[in-house]
Amino acid sequence: MSSRPPHFHAAKVWVGCLTVFLAGLLATSCATVTEAPTQAYPELVHAAKTENAGDLDTISQSYIDEQLESDGFFELCQFEREVQRLKDRKLRLGPLGVAILDRCYVSLVGHAALADFYDHLDEDHAELHRDWADRIYASMSDGADGTRESPYRALTLPQAEAFIGRLELSSIGSVYERGDDGTPWLLRVFVTDDGVSSRDLFFDLSQTMETLVSDLDVDQELDEANARGQVVAMLASGGDSAAQVNLGTSLARAGRVQDANRWLTRATQGDNGYGHVVAAQMYARRAETSSERARSYLLRTAYNHYSDAINLGFDGALRDLGMLLVRGMYGNEARKEGIDLLERAAQLNDVPSLLMLAQLAYWGTLGPQDFERAATFYHEAARHGDAEVRVDYYRFLANNTDGLTMNQQAVDWLREEAEAGSAEAMYESGNCHAKGCLDKPNYRKARDWYRKAVKSAPDDALLVNAVAWTLAVSDIKQLRNARYARRIMNTLMESNESARLSPQYMDTWAAAHAACGDFDRALELQNEALELAKKDENLSEEHLRAIETHLESFSNREEVIESIP
């Protein structure tokens, strides 16, 4: 059988005869096939066609279990893509819709095509297929919101794109995502409703893709990773633009630039603009380590791909190109253009762009220092960002000595994230109460938050060390809790080999023992810390001197006391 779908010259066929032909094919030919069905799927489809009955989930699962195999699946996808290509040529949609439903009766694309076809002919069959399309759409979205954690469901890429069309959104690119940790096989689709900004929608294609992988694994005795790769390669060869982006990305990582570019070009020709993003990143990466002569060509090519992606609505491309320009990759005179691009991305609430603009304003990298402007950008980043960004915003204000002060919003965000479970926010909430930001210090609450932070992330060595250091050496007597500091450091250092080899963590461990009055053990540990420090080439002179000073203090049976937090 040809790998290309046939060209249906529907316009040359008498409309009345064509209508009778299609109606008969839908009702009688399937009845012929299913008069003595040997499988559940034909029976289910027969009931669906003749009685307009049947459970969608049951039919879908039966299709996957009994009908799904690689040749038929790739043919189904080709027919569905042809519908997308010819969606405005209504007479061509009839035979294509029939061909699709003959292969998979639960295809949103197939029913939508026949609904449009019969609408064009003013036939009653349109309502039947519109009803099935509505049911399939509802099933694909049932209980899901399109996030990575709660993806919509789809059997094919064209079905996902048809679903997006019903949301009155435009797909501007897509790529498959599948980790080696048992995560679902997801289709990530970049969509826009204004042509200026984009967002992600996710579809779970695990049932379809894993069935194809299993078939290859059995037929060709491939391991799962190779079978997955071969499925992607087969999809790419068959015209699946998301798979073409995947293949191009893999080849780019392997350094096969020409091969990668060929597949990414095919993807962009198939209206998958994400190919431009991947190509731009590939050329920009190579420019970092290339000769001056090659670098000029690579940067120019990256710029062109980024520009195409920006024109399609990939706001992330605004940020990526803006950062390249700001870094001076295109010369000093182009940095102003980079700022403009970052500001455009910031207006679309792109958090990395907001953070970059905050840093540029704070350090005065491209102009005079402007702390208020930096704080404004940081505030917007925190408003649209996650817990990590909000904690960083609090730290930015708490540690700044250039006239910026803490505000209620920063404290409220910190409290929200701490109560939502962020260990870092819990730790900073402890610091906030200890310092009395916007209120009087409350040392009991501070200690409570420190404990909650450690309980929430007992394996986070950096956080445990920070809490222990504060409670062991703080000059605020009401805040100190040396026994607790020693206990959590004992647990950390006895269970974490990497921490045991860190001179800074050894220093904290020794200080906690000294704070408890055990100077002999503190000296023993601090000597180990000093030996580790002398071997650590990355340790600063400042830290080395601090460790030596602490050793001297312990020798004199003195605790370490610091103004902290």
C-alpha positions as CSV (number, residue, x, y, z in Angstrom):
1,M,0.0,0.0,0.0
2,S,1.3,3.5,-0.8
3,S,2.6,5.5,2.1
4,R,0.9,8.6,0.7
5,P,-2.9,9.1,1.0
6,P,-4.7,9.0,-2.3
7,H,-5.8,12.2,-4.0
8,F,-9.6,12.3,-4.0
9,H,-11.1,14.2,-6.9
10,A,-14.4,14.8,-5.1
11,A,-15.2,17.9,-7.2
12,K,-15.5,15.7,-10.3
13,V,-18.1,13.4,-8.7
14,W,-21.8,14.0,-8.8
15,V,-22.6,15.3,-5.3
16,G,-25.8,13.2,-5.0
17,C,-24.0,10.0,-5.8
18,L,-21.1,10.9,-3.5
19,T,-23.5,11.5,-0.6
20,V,-25.2,8.1,-1.2
21,F,-21.8,6.4,-1.5
22,L,-20.5,7.8,1.8
23,A,-23.7,7.2,3.7
24,G,-23.8,3.6,2.4
25,L,-20.1,3.1,3.3
26,L,-20.7,4.4,6.8
27,A,-23.8,2.2,7.4
28,T,-23.7,-0.9,5.2
29,S,-20.0,-1.6,4.5
30,C,-19.2,-1.6,8.2
31,A,-22.3,-3.7,8.8
32,T,-20.9,-6.2,6.3
33,V,-17.6,-6.3,8.1
34,T,-19.2,-6.8,11.5
35,E,-22.0,-9.3,10.7
36,A,-19.8,-12.0,12.2
37,P,-17.2,-10.1,14.2
38,T,-14.3,-11.9,15.5
39,Q,-13.0,-9.0,17.7
40,A,-14.6,-6.7,20.2
41,Y,-13.6,-3.5,18.3
42,P,-15.6,-4.2,15.1
43,E,-18.7,-5.0,17.3
44,L,-18.2,-1.8,19.2
45,V,-17.8,0.3,16.1
46,H,-20.8,-1.4,14.4
47,A,-22.9,-0.4,17.4
48,A,-21.6,3.1,17.3
49,K,-22.4,3.5,13.7
50,T,-25.8,1.8,13.4
51,E,-27.2,2.7,16.9
52,N,-25.1,5.8,17.7
53,A,-24.2,4.0,20.9
54,G,-21.1,3.0,22.7
55,D,-18.7,4.1,25.5
56,L,-15.9,6.1,24.1
57,D,-13.3,4.9,26.6
58,T,-14.2,1.3,25.9
59,I,-13.9,1.8,22.1
60,S,-10.6,3.7,22.5
61,Q,-9.1,1.0,24.7
62,S,-10.4,-1.7,22.3
63,Y,-8.8,0.2,19.4
64,I,-5.4,0.3,21.2
65,D,-5.6,-3.3,22.3
66,E,-6.8,-4.9,19.1
67,Q,-6.2,-2.6,16.1
68,L,-3.2,-0.4,16.9
69,E,-0.1,-1.4,14.9
70,S,2.5,0.7,13.3
71,D,1.5,0.6,9.6
72,G,-2.1,1.4,10.3
73,F,-1.2,4.1,12.8
74,F,1.1,5.9,10.5
75,E,-1.5,5.7,7.7
76,L,-4.1,7.1,10.1
77,C,-1.9,10.0,11.0
78,Q,-1.3,10.7,7.3
79,F,-5.0,10.9,6.6
80,E,-5.5,13.2,9.6
81,R,-2.7,15.5,8.5
82,E,-4.3,15.6,5.0
83,V,-7.6,16.8,6.6
84,Q,-5.7,19.6,8.2
85,R,-4.1,20.6,4.9
86,L,-7.4,20.5,3.0
87,K,-9.7,21.8,5.8
88,D,-11.1,24.6,3.6
89,R,-11.9,22.3,0.7
90,K,-15.0,20.8,2.1
91,L,-15.7,18.2,-0.7
92,R,-12.3,16.6,-0.2
93,L,-13.1,16.1,3.5
94,G,-15.7,13.4,3.0
95,P,-13.6,10.5,1.6
96,L,-10.8,11.5,4.0
97,G,-13.2,11.4,7.0
98,V,-14.4,8.0,6.0
99,A,-10.9,6.7,5.6
100,I,-10.0,8.0,9.0
101,L,-13.0,6.5,10.8
102,D,-12.5,3.2,9.0
103,R,-9.1,3.0,10.8
104,C,-10.0,4.6,14.1
105,Y,-13.6,5.4,14.9
106,V,-12.7,7.6,17.9
107,S,-10.8,10.1,15.9
108,L,-11.8,13.7,16.6
109,V,-10.3,14.7,13.2
110,G,-12.4,12.1,11.3
111,H,-15.7,13.1,12.8
112,A,-15.0,16.8,12.6
113,A,-14.1,16.3,8.9
114,L,-17.4,14.5,8.1
115,A,-19.4,17.1,10.1
116,D,-17.9,19.8,7.9
117,F,-18.4,17.8,4.8
118,Y,-22.1,17.1,5.4
119,D,-22.6,20.7,6.6
120,H,-21.3,21.8,3.2
121,L,-23.9,19.4,1.5
122,D,-26.6,20.4,4.0
123,E,-27.1,16.8,5.0
124,D,-28.5,15.5,8.3
125,H,-25.4,13.3,8.8
126,A,-23.5,16.4,9.9
127,E,-25.3,16.4,13.3
128,L,-24.4,12.8,14.0
129,H,-20.7,13.4,13.4
130,R,-20.8,16.7,15.3
131,D,-22.2,14.9,18.3
132,W,-19.5,12.3,18.2
133,A,-16.8,15.0,17.8
134,D,-18.3,16.8,20.9
135,R,-18.2,13.6,22.9
136,I,-14.6,12.8,21.9
137,Y,-13.6,16.4,22.7
138,A,-15.2,16.1,26.2
139,S,-13.5,12.7,26.8
140,M,-10.1,14.1,25.8
141,S,-10.5,17.0,28.3
142,D,-12.4,15.2,31.1
143,G,-10.7,15.9,34.4
144,A,-7.7,17.5,32.8
145,D,-6.5,21.1,32.4
146,G,-3.6,20.6,29.9
147,T,-0.8,21.1,32.3
148,R,2.2,18.8,32.5
149,E,0.7,17.3,35.7
150,S,-2.8,17.0,34.3
151,P,-2.5,16.6,30.5
152,Y,-5.3,16.2,28.1
153,R,-5.6,12.9,26.2
154,A,-5.0,12.2,22.6
155,L,-4.1,9.3,20.3
156,T,-2.3,11.3,17.6
157,L,-0.7,14.7,17.0
158,P,-3.3,15.8,14.5
159,Q,-6.1,14.9,17.0
160,A,-4.3,17.1,19.6
161,E,-4.1,19.9,17.2
162,A,-7.8,19.5,16.3
163,F,-8.6,19.7,20.0
164,I,-6.6,22.9,20.2
165,G,-8.5,24.4,17.3
166,R,-11.7,23.8,19.2
167,L,-10.2,25.9,22.0
168,E,-9.9,28.7,19.5
169,L,-6.1,28.6,19.9
170,S,-3.4,28.3,17.3
171,S,-0.6,25.7,17.5
172,I,2.7,27.2,16.6
173,G,4.9,24.2,17.5
174,S,5.2,20.9,19.2
175,V,7.6,18.3,20.5
176,Y,7.4,14.9,22.3
177,E,8.7,14.6,25.8
178,R,9.4,11.2,27.5
179,G,11.9,10.7,30.3
180,D,13.6,7.4,31.3
181,D,12.0,7.5,34.7
182,G,8.6,6.1,33.8
183,T,7.0,9.5,33.2
184,P,4.2,9.6,30.6
185,W,4.9,10.1,27.0
186,L,3.7,13.6,26.5
187,L,3.1,15.9,23.5
188,R,4.0,19.5,24.4
189,V,2.2,21.9,22.1
190,F,3.0,25.6,22.1
191,V,-0.1,27.6,21.5
192,T,-1.1,31.3,21.0
193,D,-4.3,33.3,20.9
194,D,-2.8,36.6,19.9
195,G,0.3,35.8,17.8
196,V,2.5,37.6,20.2
197,S,2.9,35.3,23.2
198,S,2.8,31.6,23.7
199,R,2.0,29.1,26.4
200,D,2.2,25.3,26.7
201,L,-0.5,22.6,26.6
202,F,0.3,19.0,27.2
203,F,-1.3,15.8,25.9
204,D,-0.8,12.3,27.1
205,L,-0.1,10.0,24.2
206,S,1.4,7.2,26.4
207,Q,-1.1,4.5,25.4
208,T,-0.5,5.0,21.7
209,M,3.2,5.4,21.9
210,E,4.0,2.7,24.3
211,T,1.9,0.2,22.3
212,L,4.0,1.1,19.2
213,V,7.2,0.8,21.3
214,S,6.1,-2.6,22.6
215,D,5.4,-3.8,19.0
216,L,8.9,-2.8,17.9
217,D,10.5,-4.3,21.0
218,V,8.9,-7.6,20.3
219,D,9.3,-7.6,16.5
220,Q,12.9,-6.4,16.3
221,E,14.1,-7.4,19.8
222,L,15.1,-3.8,20.6
223,D,15.6,-2.5,24.1
224,E,13.0,0.0,25.2
225,A,15.3,3.1,24.6
226,N,16.1,2.1,21.1
227,A,12.5,1.1,20.4
228,R,11.4,4.6,21.5
229,G,14.0,6.2,19.3
230,Q,12.9,4.2,16.3
231,V,9.2,5.1,16.8
232,V,10.2,8.7,16.8
233,A,12.3,8.2,13.7
234,M,9.4,6.4,11.9
235,L,7.0,9.2,12.9
236,A,9.4,11.8,11.7
237,S,9.9,10.0,8.3
238,G,6.1,9.8,8.0
239,G,5.7,13.6,8.3
240,D,5.1,14.0,12.1
241,S,6.6,17.5,12.7
242,A,6.8,17.0,16.5
243,A,8.9,13.9,15.9
244,Q,11.0,15.8,13.4
245,V,11.8,18.4,16.1
246,N,12.8,15.5,18.5
247,L,15.0,13.9,15.9
248,G,16.6,17.3,15.0
249,T,17.2,17.9,18.7
250,S,18.9,14.6,19.2
251,L,21.1,15.0,16.1
252,A,22.1,18.5,17.3
253,R,23.2,17.2,20.7
254,A,25.3,14.6,18.8
255,G,27.0,17.4,16.9
256,R,25.5,16.4,13.6
257,V,24.5,19.9,12.6
258,Q,23.7,19.4,8.9
259,D,21.5,16.3,9.6
260,A,19.8,18.2,12.5
261,N,19.1,21.2,10.4
262,R,17.6,19.1,7.6
263,W,15.0,17.6,10.1
264,L,14.3,20.9,11.8
265,T,13.8,22.6,8.4
266,R,11.3,19.9,7.5
267,A,9.5,20.6,10.8
268,T,9.3,24.3,10.2
269,Q,8.0,23.6,6.6
270,G,5.3,21.6,8.3
271,D,4.3,24.7,10.3
272,N,6.1,23.6,13.5
273,G,7.7,26.8,14.6
274,Y,9.5,25.1,17.5
275,G,12.0,23.9,15.0
276,H,13.2,27.5,14.7
277,V,13.7,27.7,18.4
278,V,15.8,24.5,18.5
279,A,17.8,25.5,15.4
280,A,18.5,28.9,16.9
281,Q,19.7,27.4,20.1
282,M,21.9,24.9,18.2
283,Y,23.6,27.6,16.1
284,A,24.1,29.9,19.1
285,R,25.6,27.1,21.1
286,R,28.1,26.3,18.4
287,A,29.0,30.0,18.0
288,E,30.3,30.0,21.6
289,T,33.2,27.7,20.7
290,S,33.7,28.4,17.0
291,S,36.4,30.4,15.2
292,E,35.7,34.1,14.5
293,R,34.9,33.4,10.8
294,A,32.5,30.6,11.5
295,R,31.1,32.5,14.5
296,S,29.7,35.3,12.4
297,Y,27.8,32.9,10.2
298,L,26.5,30.9,13.1
299,L,25.3,33.9,15.0
300,R,23.6,35.4,12.0
301,T,21.8,32.1,11.4
302,A,20.8,31.8,15.0
303,Y,19.4,35.4,14.9
304,N,17.3,34.6,11.8
305,H,15.8,31.5,13.4
306,Y,15.1,33.4,16.6
307,S,13.4,36.2,14.6
308,D,11.2,33.7,12.8
309,A,10.3,32.2,16.2
310,I,9.5,35.6,17.6
311,N,7.3,36.4,14.7
312,L,5.3,33.2,15.3
313,G,4.7,34.2,18.9
314,F,7.4,32.3,20.9
315,D,8.0,34.8,23.7
316,G,10.8,32.6,25.0
317,A,12.7,33.4,21.8
318,L,12.4,37.1,22.8
319,R,14.2,36.3,26.0
320,D,16.9,34.0,24.5
321,L,17.9,36.4,21.7
322,G,17.7,39.3,24.1
323,M,20.1,37.7,26.5
324,L,22.5,36.9,23.7
325,L,22.5,40.5,22.6
326,V,22.9,41.8,26.1
327,R,25.9,39.6,26.6
328,G,27.6,41.3,23.7
329,M,27.5,38.3,21.4
330,Y,26.5,40.5,18.5
331,G,28.7,43.5,19.6
332,N,28.3,46.3,22.0
333,E,26.1,48.3,19.7
334,A,23.5,45.6,19.6
335,R,23.0,45.5,23.4
336,K,20.3,48.1,23.3
337,E,18.3,45.9,21.0
338,G,18.8,43.1,23.6
339,I,17.3,45.3,26.3
340,D,14.3,46.1,24.1
341,L,13.7,42.4,23.5
342,L,13.9,41.6,27.2
343,E,11.5,44.4,28.0
344,R,9.1,43.0,25.4
345,A,9.3,39.6,27.1
346,A,8.9,41.2,30.5
347,Q,5.7,42.9,29.3
348,L,4.5,39.3,28.6
349,N,5.4,38.4,32.2
350,D,8.4,36.3,31.3
351,V,10.0,35.7,34.7
352,P,13.7,35.0,33.5
353,S,13.6,38.3,31.5
354,L,12.3,40.2,34.5
355,L,15.0,38.8,36.7
356,M,17.7,39.6,34.1
357,L,16.4,43.2,33.8
358,A,16.4,43.5,37.6
359,Q,20.1,42.4,37.7
360,L,21.1,44.8,34.9
361,A,19.4,47.7,36.7
362,Y,20.9,46.8,40.1
363,W,24.5,46.4,38.9
364,G,24.3,49.2,36.3
365,T,25.6,46.9,33.6
366,L,24.2,48.9,30.7
367,G,23.7,52.2,32.3
368,P,23.5,53.9,35.7
369,Q,22.5,51.9,38.7
370,D,18.8,52.1,39.5
371,F,17.9,50.2,42.7
372,E,14.2,51.2,42.6
373,R,13.9,50.0,39.0
374,A,15.6,46.7,40.0
375,A,13.1,46.3,42.8
376,T,10.2,46.9,40.4
377,F,11.4,44.2,38.0
378,Y,12.0,41.8,40.9
379,H,8.6,42.5,42.3
380,E,7.0,41.6,39.0
381,A,9.1,38.5,38.7
382,A,7.9,37.4,42.1
383,R,4.3,38.2,41.2
384,H,4.4,35.8,38.3
385,G,7.0,33.4,39.5
386,D,7.2,30.3,41.7
387,A,8.2,29.9,45.3
388,E,11.9,30.1,44.5
389,V,11.5,33.5,42.8
390,R,9.4,34.8,45.7
391,V,12.0,33.7,48.3
392,D,14.7,35.4,46.2
393,Y,12.7,38.6,46.1
394,Y,12.5,38.5,49.9
395,R,16.2,38.0,50.2
396,F,16.9,40.8,47.7
397,L,15.1,43.2,49.9
398,A,16.3,41.7,53.2
399,N,20.0,41.8,52.3
400,N,20.0,45.1,50.4
401,T,21.7,48.1,52.0
402,D,21.0,50.6,49.2
403,G,17.9,52.3,50.5
404,L,15.5,49.5,49.6
405,T,13.2,48.4,52.4
406,M,11.1,45.3,53.1
407,N,7.5,45.6,52.1
408,Q,4.3,43.8,53.2
409,Q,3.8,42.0,49.9
410,A,7.2,40.4,50.1
411,V,6.5,39.1,53.6
412,D,3.0,37.9,52.6
413,W,4.4,36.0,49.7
414,L,7.1,34.5,51.9
415,R,4.5,33.4,54.4
416,E,2.3,31.9,51.6
417,E,5.1,29.8,50.2
418,A,6.2,28.7,53.6
419,E,2.7,27.5,54.5
420,A,2.5,25.8,51.1
421,G,5.5,23.7,51.9
422,S,8.6,25.5,50.6
423,A,11.5,24.6,52.9
424,E,13.5,27.6,51.7
425,A,10.6,29.9,52.5
426,M,10.3,28.3,55.9
427,Y,14.0,29.0,56.6
428,E,13.6,32.6,55.5
429,S,10.5,33.0,57.6
430,G,12.6,32.0,60.5
431,N,15.1,34.7,59.6
432,C,12.2,37.2,59.1
433,H,10.9,36.6,62.6
434,A,14.4,36.7,64.1
435,K,15.1,40.1,62.5
436,G,11.6,41.4,63.1
437,C,11.0,42.5,59.5
438,L,7.9,44.8,59.5
439,D,7.3,43.8,63.2
440,K,9.0,43.1,66.5
441,P,11.3,40.0,66.5
442,N,9.6,36.8,67.6
443,Y,12.3,34.3,68.5
444,R,9.9,31.5,69.3
445,K,8.3,31.7,65.9
446,A,11.7,32.0,64.3
447,R,12.9,28.7,66.0
448,D,9.6,27.0,65.0
449,W,10.1,27.9,61.3
450,Y,13.7,26.7,61.4
451,R,12.6,23.4,62.8
452,K,9.8,23.1,60.2
453,A,12.4,23.8,57.4
454,V,14.7,21.0,58.6
455,K,11.8,18.6,59.0
456,S,10.5,19.5,55.5
457,A,13.9,18.9,53.9
458,P,16.1,16.8,56.2
459,D,18.4,15.8,53.3
460,D,19.0,19.3,52.1
461,A,22.6,19.7,53.4
462,L,22.8,23.4,52.6
463,L,19.6,24.2,54.4
464,V,20.4,22.1,57.5
465,N,23.8,23.7,57.7
466,A,22.4,27.2,57.5
467,V,19.9,26.5,60.3
468,A,22.5,24.8,62.5
469,W,24.9,27.7,62.0
470,T,22.3,30.3,62.9
471,L,21.2,28.4,66.1
472,A,24.7,27.6,67.2
473,V,26.5,31.0,66.7
474,S,23.8,33.7,66.7
475,D,24.5,36.7,69.0
476,I,20.8,36.7,69.9
477,K,20.7,34.6,73.0
478,Q,16.9,34.1,72.8
479,L,17.3,32.6,69.4
480,R,20.2,30.1,70.0
481,N,19.5,26.4,70.4
482,A,22.9,24.7,70.5
483,R,21.6,21.2,71.3
484,Y,19.2,21.2,68.4
485,A,22.0,22.6,66.1
486,R,24.3,19.8,67.2
487,R,21.7,17.1,66.8
488,I,20.7,18.0,63.2
489,M,24.4,18.3,62.2
490,N,25.2,14.9,63.8
491,T,22.4,13.4,61.7
492,L,23.5,15.2,58.5
493,M,27.2,14.4,58.9
494,E,26.7,10.8,59.8
495,S,24.5,10.1,56.8
496,N,25.8,12.4,54.1
497,E,29.3,11.5,52.8
498,S,29.5,14.6,50.6
499,A,28.7,16.9,53.6
500,R,31.3,15.0,55.6
501,L,33.9,16.1,53.1
502,S,32.9,19.8,53.1
503,P,35.2,22.1,55.2
504,Q,32.3,24.5,55.7
505,Y,29.9,21.9,57.0
506,M,32.7,20.5,59.3
507,D,33.1,24.1,60.6
508,T,29.4,24.3,61.5
509,W,29.5,20.8,63.1
510,A,32.5,21.9,65.3
511,A,30.8,25.2,66.2
512,A,27.7,23.4,67.3
513,H,29.8,21.2,69.6
514,A,31.6,24.2,71.0
515,A,28.3,26.0,71.6
516,C,27.3,22.9,73.7
517,G,30.5,23.2,75.7
518,D,32.2,20.2,74.1
519,F,35.4,21.9,73.1
520,D,37.4,18.7,72.8
521,R,35.2,17.3,70.1
522,A,35.0,20.8,68.5
523,L,38.8,20.9,68.2
524,E,38.9,17.4,66.7
525,L,36.3,18.3,64.1
526,Q,37.8,21.7,63.4
527,N,41.2,20.2,62.7
528,E,39.5,17.9,60.1
529,A,37.8,21.0,58.7
530,L,41.2,22.7,58.3
531,E,42.8,19.7,56.6
532,L,39.9,19.6,54.1
533,A,40.1,23.3,53.6
534,K,43.8,23.2,52.7
535,K,43.0,20.6,50.0
536,D,40.0,22.5,48.6
537,E,41.3,24.6,45.7
538,N,37.9,26.2,45.3
539,L,37.7,27.5,48.9
540,S,38.3,31.2,49.2
541,E,41.0,32.7,51.3
542,E,38.3,34.4,53.4
543,H,36.8,31.0,54.3
544,L,40.2,29.5,55.0
545,R,41.0,32.3,57.4
546,A,37.6,31.9,59.2
547,I,38.2,28.2,59.8
548,E,41.7,29.0,61.2
549,T,40.2,31.7,63.4
550,H,37.5,29.3,64.7
551,L,40.1,26.7,65.5
552,E,42.0,29.2,67.6
553,S,38.8,30.1,69.4
554,F,38.1,26.5,70.2
555,S,41.6,26.1,71.5
556,N,40.9,28.9,73.9
557,R,37.7,27.2,74.8
558,E,35.6,30.0,73.3
559,E,32.5,29.7,71.2
560,V,32.0,31.3,67.8
561,I,29.5,34.2,68.1
562,E,28.3,36.2,65.0
563,S,25.6,38.7,64.3
564,I,23.2,36.5,62.5
565,P,20.7,36.4,60.9
